[in-house]
Structures are given as C-alpha cells and as structure tokens.
Amino acid sequence: MKIALAQLNYTIGDIAGNTAKIIIAVERAKEAGADVVIFAEQALSGTPAFDLLRKTTFLELCDEALDEIASYCNDITAVVGSPILMQNGTQSTAVVIENGKIKRYIAKANITARREMGFLNSGEGAKVVRIAGEKVAIVVGDDFSHLKDVDRDVDIIFSINARRYGKGLMSYRYETMHNLAFVESKTIALINHVGGSGEIVYDGTSCVIDGKGNIALLMKSFEEDFAVYDTLADNRPCELPHELETHERTGYIYNAAVLGLRDYFHKSGYTKACVGLSGGIDSAVVASLAVEALGKENVKALLMPSQFSTDHSVSDATELAERLGIEYSVLPISEAYTSVVNTLKPAIGGHAFDVTEENIQARIRTIMLMALQNKKGYILLNSSNKSENALGLCTLYGDTAGAFSVTGDLYKTEMYDLARYINKIKGELIPANILAKDPSSELHPGQKDLDVLPPYDIVDAILMRMIEQGQHREEIINAGFDSETVEKIHSMVMHNEKKRYQFPPVLRLSACAFGHERLMPLINKYGD
C-alpha cells in the first residue's frame, strides 16, 4: 500500500482555506500513485475550535466541505479529520472517503485534553476498515494512547492526531509509538498538525513506525510537508529527531516560538510588532524572535529609560536594535514619572518610596507602547518569562501587558539558553553585555534580582520541580535545596495566582503551562 501523509498548517475556522489545502494534497497524492492520503485530526475545522464546535452552522459548513473533497476522491481513498455533529453532540472523527463518497465516520472515544472537554463528546473509538485490499485500524487523537489488543489481521494503524509541541512531549510520543509498534508488530502512520493556533503550536514531525519499532519515515518539524510511504518498499530506518537523540531542546524551542509567533500574526491579520527594549535578556530575546518571525521591517522598539536606568542599559538596547536592523525610538519617562508622582501627592504623598513608584514606571512604559499600537497598528509583544510569572515579579498593567507572550512559558535560565542559541545561529545578534550582566528591572537605584532571590539557576531548578514535576516542598528540600529558599519560593508562587489570571495569551512551550496543565483556583486557602 502507498500511503500519502499530508502534514499541513490549518487555520481555525477557515473551512474554505483548509478545504483548498486538502484538495491540493489529494491531487498531489493521486499524481504520486498513492492508494490513500491521510490528514490530521480536525484538519477541516482547525483546532482547538472551542465553542465553534457547538455552532450548527459551523458544523454544516464542515459537512459541505467534506462533500466537496469527496468529489476529488474517485481514484483514491482519503481519511480526513473533521468535527461531526452526531446524536449525542459533536465528535472528533476520521472521515473515510472512497470512490467519491463518504463511507464511514470513526469518532474519538477518549476526550482527555482540557481544551476539548465540554466541547467534544465521546464516540465509539478505533475501527478497522479495508483500504486497497488491506485491513487498517484508524485511531483518532488520544485513543492511540489507549489502544490495546489490535486485531491480528491488521497490519497498519493510521493515527489521525493533533499533538501540540511541548518540551519533552515528543520523546513521550515516539516512545509510545515505538512500544505499540514493537509489541503488536504493526506499522503505524501518524499524521499531525503543524503551525500555530493561538496559544498552541503544533510541531508536525509526522512519521511512520515499522513493525519492529523503527522510524521508517520522518517528516519535517515546524514546516508543512508531504510524503508517500510504500509498505512494500525496502524502507530503511531513519534517525531519531534531534531532540530525542541529544535531549538538547533549545533549537526546537526556538523553531516552535518563531512559528507560533508568526502564525499568531499572520492568521490574525496582523503584520507589525512593537517591543519595549530595556537592555535586558527578556526583551532582547523577544525582539530577536519577532525579527525572525515577521521581518525586521515589521518590528519597532521603544527604549524608555527612567532616572534609575543605567547608561549601559540604554547603550545595550540601542546596540541590539541596530544589530537587528529594526526601527527604534528613545523616549525617556523621567518627566512623565515625576508628573504622575506629583499629581498623586494629595492621595498617596508622605510615604517612603516603595513598590508604588516602581509600578508607576512600568505602567507609564505600557501607556507609551500601547499608544504606538493604537496610533500605528504595531501589536505589543509581552516580554515576560515563566520564572517571573511564577513568582509574581511583574507589574500588573505594566510589564504583564501585551497582546501575546511568546516567551511567558520559558524559565529565566531558558531565556539565556535561547539567547545563546540565537547568537550561535544568527551571528552574535544579542550583545555580550546583555548576557553577562545581572538581571535587574532597574526600578530603583542599584536594584538587582539577586537582592531578593538566589541565582536563577537555583530558582528555576526549584520551580521546575514544583511546577513541572508537582513535587511537594519536602521532596525539594530533601533533594538538597535550602529549606528557607524553597518555602519563600513556594509562598511567592501560591500568592500570585491573581496576576497569572490577568496575563496575556502565552505561547505554550512546556508540558505544564500556567492556566492549562497547571490551573489553580483564583481564591485558594489551601496553601500547601
């Protein structure tokens, strides 16, 4: 059997555009002599579609599109992922099209992702169909993880999926496929989405695993791709993806971030981005990602020093902007800050300088960046990181502002890793001094993050255990971390949920993102 795998970048709700992509791939598969062409889960609608899956008119458009696709399938079988309205509600199905007609719907049984719960209903699960004279088991979504006792007569399994990118998730994906293929002696063809869908980015990396558990076909990561796999050919094993082979994931994080950012803009109809450059590591990384995703001509930076900013912060930010080739403006905020503070004296005067004055600076900067967005259409990119988001070291309506956060799911140490990676592949774009100096928000004279925290390699090691691995404080302390530091970090994390509820959309690059895999009550007295 010749199996065509069409790994495509779909847009949620663009049924006409997605249909056109599918039809082009069908025609390409026919030209290649394929017996069957397979598409990802919910390819027709795009995913996650949330409440669109409850709209009857939306689902009717999907049905009409399936009929159109079927008209191109007289000489080939197609398996297309689409939501379908059934008696018990909307189901995520693999639609089998043959001889120009829809032959069967195979609906997913296991609704395990939070983004699907409440929007999709369970179906009967995996089914066996005959394609080109062979028995094929077709599995939708996470039913694959629950697949057991595959029919002995089945030689091939089609996994129609929508697996998002997340650090470490690819390793789990291929381990699961290897184990099933090896134990059941079945060939597995996985077709995945690729591209950004709001807070999610799909990595693609579709593949075929042979009956010995080897990767027989590996498609591109973070790009559209098309391939034909012949089950009767002499298919030699492929090398594992780089992430699985070396566990060095920074390159994958970079590609995921660029693709997620690019598709957020392009699929939303935006073209231009603005960034507040502080001379620090976070805004430097975000600006670099924006240039790669959108082009330097579409990125503008504002440098907004206060009386507390160091000279090197301004010079570092200026040097970065010039290396990136982006337009920038230096707009000091000292006068605006003084004016706001003086205006507030009747209400809050007579008190010592504290976080109030620090937050005023951050919020003035946001006013200026939002003015640029409103006046000239530059969409504001947030420059946060996961460490600061976890600890609450951020100003609501100040540095938490922005339409989209491309790095908010990356720890501070990962930001440094990403900066070094960018310099490695792009030729020292980020000045060495930005990488070398101690992190600081520069909201009061001589301020450094080290004044209130240990070095970030220690902070992040504790946060990763606490958040990603769900370890209790006692476990972390028993692993050798200072008890006072662990208690302090735990307290900061637990007391700042209110801020995380007000963050902009954050691109999910980890396996445990705030608000999704880790969702805590807004009001929480548990505290343990």
Secondary structure, 3 states (H helix, E strand, C coil): CEEEEEECCCCCCCHHHHHHHHHHHHHHHHHCCCCEEECCCCCCCCCCCHHHHHCHHHHHHHHHHHHHHHCCCCCCEEEEEEEEEECCEEEEEEEEEECCEEEEEEECCCCCCCCCECCECCCCCCEEEEECCEEEEEEEHHHHHHCCCCCCCCCEEEEECCCECCCCHHHHHHHHHHHHHHHHCCEEEEECCEEEECCEEEEECCEEECCCCCEEEECCECCCEEEEEECCCCCCCCCCCHHHHHCCCHHHHHHHHHHHHHHHHHHHCCCCEEEEECCCHHHHHHHHHHHHHHCHHHEEEEECCCCCCCHHHHHHHHHHHHHHCCEEEECCCHHHHHHHHHHHHHHHCCCCCCHHHHHHHHHHHHHHHHHHHHHHCCEEEECCCHHHHHHCCCCCCCCCCCCEECCCCCCHHHHHHHHHHHHHHHCCCCCHHHHHCCCCCCCCCCCCHHHCCCCHHHHHHHHHHHHHCCCCHHHHHHCCCCHHHHHHHHHHHHCCHHHHCCCCCECCCCCCCECCCECCCCCCCCCC
